[in-house]
Amino acid sequence: MEITIRIAEYSDLESIRSILNDEIENGTAVYHYEKKSRIEMEEWFDEKFQNNYPIFVAEENNCVIGYATYGEFRSHKGFQHTVEHSIYLTQNAIGKGIGKTLMLALIHKAQEHNYHIMLAFVDANNEKSCQFHYKLGFLEVGNLREVGFKFNRWLDLKILQLNLSQ
């Protein structure tokens, strides 16, 4: 299995959209209800590019099997050194080290751009994602109780933080 990590291209959008829409339909890593349209994904991609936020993809046999990105945490100037990240993989890519490789590329890029803190907001019931982040050095700094609602149940959200300056 040879995995390539690279900067996403516009031609990757349909694969990225498919990965995200699968999570929207079946998981709680994202609290959206409606699948993303091609136009919404194009706007998302353009916004990332315009703001110099990277989108990395993991590719196997010319097929995108995961992606990772970060973006603005909050729009207030005082938060300019903090980013929030997202990472999604296809179901068959989970547990093979691909997420770690994507995250290390993302962390490295954030450090290159002199960001200080990277945040992850993780569904509290997603223990695999929490453990994944802990192994990368993220610390739990908060738990927001019942802030999400999906699949007819209330969801807690953990706030995980990585200091990029250490």
C-alpha positions as CSV (number, residue, x, y, z in Angstrom):
1,M,0.0,0.0,0.0
2,E,1.7,3.2,-1.2
3,I,0.0,6.3,0.1
4,T,0.7,9.8,-1.2
5,I,0.0,12.9,0.8
6,R,-0.3,16.0,-1.3
7,I,-2.0,19.4,-1.5
8,A,-5.5,19.0,-2.8
9,E,-6.4,20.1,-6.3
10,Y,-9.8,21.2,-7.7
11,S,-10.1,17.9,-9.4
12,D,-10.2,16.2,-5.9
13,L,-13.3,18.0,-4.8
14,E,-15.8,15.3,-5.7
15,S,-13.8,12.7,-3.7
16,I,-13.5,15.1,-0.8
17,R,-17.2,15.8,-1.0
18,S,-18.0,12.0,-1.1
19,I,-15.9,11.4,2.1
20,L,-17.6,14.3,3.9
21,N,-21.1,13.4,2.8
22,D,-20.6,9.9,4.0
23,E,-19.7,11.2,7.5
24,I,-22.7,13.6,7.4
25,E,-25.1,10.8,6.6
26,N,-23.6,8.1,8.9
27,G,-21.5,9.6,11.6
28,T,-21.2,12.2,14.3
29,A,-17.8,13.7,13.5
30,V,-19.7,16.6,11.9
31,Y,-23.1,17.8,13.1
32,H,-24.4,18.8,9.6
33,Y,-27.7,17.2,8.6
34,E,-27.7,18.0,4.8
35,K,-25.1,16.6,2.4
36,K,-22.8,19.2,0.8
37,S,-23.5,20.1,-2.8
38,R,-20.8,20.5,-5.4
39,I,-21.3,24.3,-5.4
40,E,-20.9,24.4,-1.6
41,M,-17.6,22.4,-1.8
42,E,-16.3,24.7,-4.6
43,E,-17.0,27.7,-2.4
44,W,-15.3,26.0,0.6
45,F,-12.2,25.1,-1.5
46,D,-12.0,28.7,-2.9
47,E,-12.2,30.2,0.6
48,K,-9.5,27.9,1.9
49,F,-7.2,28.8,-1.0
50,Q,-7.9,32.6,-0.7
51,N,-7.1,32.5,3.0
52,N,-3.9,30.4,2.5
53,Y,-5.3,27.4,4.5
54,P,-4.1,24.1,3.2
55,I,-6.1,21.1,2.2
56,F,-4.1,17.9,2.2
57,V,-5.3,14.7,0.6
58,A,-4.2,11.1,1.1
59,E,-4.2,9.2,-2.2
60,E,-3.9,5.4,-2.8
61,N,-3.9,4.0,-6.4
62,N,-5.0,7.5,-7.7
63,C,-8.0,7.5,-5.4
64,V,-8.4,10.1,-2.6
65,I,-9.1,8.2,0.6
66,G,-8.8,11.0,3.1
67,Y,-8.3,14.7,3.6
68,A,-7.2,17.2,6.3
69,T,-7.4,20.9,6.6
70,Y,-7.5,23.7,9.1
71,G,-9.0,27.1,9.1
72,E,-10.0,30.1,11.1
73,F,-11.1,29.4,14.7
74,R,-12.9,32.7,15.2
75,S,-12.9,35.9,13.1
76,H,-11.7,38.2,16.0
77,K,-8.2,39.5,15.5
78,G,-7.2,38.2,18.9
79,F,-7.7,34.6,17.7
80,Q,-5.4,35.0,14.6
81,H,-2.8,32.5,16.0
82,T,-5.3,29.7,16.6
83,V,-6.7,27.3,13.9
84,E,-9.3,24.6,14.0
85,H,-8.7,21.5,12.0
86,S,-10.8,18.8,10.3
87,I,-9.7,15.3,9.2
88,Y,-11.9,12.7,7.4
89,L,-11.0,9.3,6.0
90,T,-12.9,6.7,4.0
91,Q,-14.0,3.8,6.2
92,N,-11.5,1.4,4.7
93,A,-8.6,3.9,5.4
94,I,-9.2,4.1,9.1
95,G,-6.6,2.5,11.4
96,K,-3.8,2.2,8.8
97,G,-1.7,5.2,9.9
98,I,-3.1,7.4,7.1
99,G,-4.8,9.8,9.5
100,K,-1.5,10.3,11.4
101,T,0.4,11.0,8.2
102,L,-2.2,13.6,7.1
103,M,-2.2,15.2,10.6
104,L,1.6,15.4,10.8
105,A,1.6,17.2,7.4
106,L,-1.1,19.6,8.7
107,I,0.6,20.3,12.0
108,H,3.9,20.9,10.2
109,K,2.2,23.4,7.8
110,A,0.5,25.2,10.8
111,Q,3.9,25.5,12.5
112,E,5.5,26.9,9.2
113,H,2.8,29.5,9.2
114,N,3.5,30.4,12.9
115,Y,0.2,29.3,14.3
116,H,0.3,28.8,18.1
117,I,-2.6,26.6,18.8
118,M,-4.5,23.9,16.9
119,L,-7.9,22.9,18.1
120,A,-10.0,19.9,17.5
121,F,-13.7,19.6,18.4
122,V,-14.5,15.9,18.7
123,D,-17.7,14.1,19.4
124,A,-17.3,12.9,23.0
125,N,-18.5,9.4,22.1
126,N,-15.8,9.0,19.4
127,E,-13.2,7.4,21.6
128,K,-11.0,6.4,18.6
129,S,-10.8,10.0,17.4
130,C,-10.0,11.2,20.9
131,Q,-7.2,8.6,21.3
132,F,-5.9,9.4,17.9
133,H,-5.5,13.1,18.9
134,Y,-4.0,12.3,22.3
135,K,-1.3,10.2,20.6
136,L,-0.4,13.3,18.6
137,G,-0.1,15.4,21.7
138,F,-3.5,17.0,21.9
139,L,-4.8,17.6,25.4
140,E,-8.5,17.7,26.4
141,V,-9.2,21.3,27.6
142,G,-13.0,21.2,27.7
143,N,-16.3,19.3,27.3
144,L,-19.4,21.0,26.0
145,R,-22.4,19.0,27.1
146,E,-25.4,18.4,24.9
147,V,-24.4,21.1,22.4
148,G,-25.1,19.0,19.4
149,F,-28.2,17.0,18.3
150,K,-28.0,14.4,15.6
151,F,-29.6,11.0,15.0
152,N,-32.3,11.9,17.6
153,R,-29.9,12.2,20.5
154,W,-27.9,14.9,22.3
155,L,-24.2,15.0,21.7
156,D,-21.3,16.2,23.8
157,L,-18.3,17.8,22.2
158,K,-14.8,17.6,23.5
159,I,-12.3,20.4,22.9
160,L,-8.8,19.2,22.3
161,Q,-5.8,21.5,22.0
162,L,-2.3,21.2,20.6
163,N,0.4,23.8,21.4
164,L,2.2,24.2,18.1
165,S,5.0,26.3,19.6
166,Q,6.5,23.6,21.9
